[in-house]
Amino acid sequence: MKMIQKKIRSLIYAGLGLILCVLLCGGLGMTAQAESYDDFTYEDNENGITITGYTGDKTELVIPGEIDGKKVTDIGMSAFKKYSSLTSVIIPEGVTNIGANAFYNCNSLTSATIPKSVTSIGFLAFGYCGGLTSIVVDKENKYYDSRNNCNAIIATESNTLVIGCKNTTIPASVTRLGEDAFANCSGLTSITIPQSVTSIGECAFSNCHDLVFYCYEDSTAYEYAMDNSFDISVKLIGETVTPGDTSGDDKPT
């Protein structure tokens, strides 16, 4: 009798385990499946909608501000990564977070507009976008800015330039150039770096070949250039001749 009872219990436990497995697997499958709206894929989050990708073929994107009555609050990690046809993107008011690598390596992207609602921009969100020529942050944004029409994204509190492009002018109030800030900016041939910059992040000018720094000799930029002399040459501000150059024609224009 005890043997029969044990077998019955075993069968019951096995049946319950099978049912639980089916329910869990089914649930996981449902949560992993992204929904679609106007060729944008998305998922629900605690506060609204996260855009996870794009399956269409438009080159100029206006990301929707609302889907099914819910606000779009996040651009997900790697959402548009390597979307080579993308030339411009407008991110709607209400988006608070742009995830890491969101627009990574979008080589054809020439312009980006950041609304005042954005409070967080992930690492390399616009990394390796070598075609960027215009970057504008809404003037009412409290966390990021593009002060003095500098064509860059600056973290306001820390005065760190986090994303630049070939048309960037570094304001004198910037104290740091972030990691990969100008990485793969192929059109960047020269840039003036003010003395206010006291820190330059790792790979800030990665893959920027034959780049000319206009800077002061006693500056962080000069030291950085000397450490990376295989890719960067220097033209000193306030000097007639750059060391090693006998042309005499090396003043910044």
Disulfide bonds with the S-S distance in Angstrom:
none
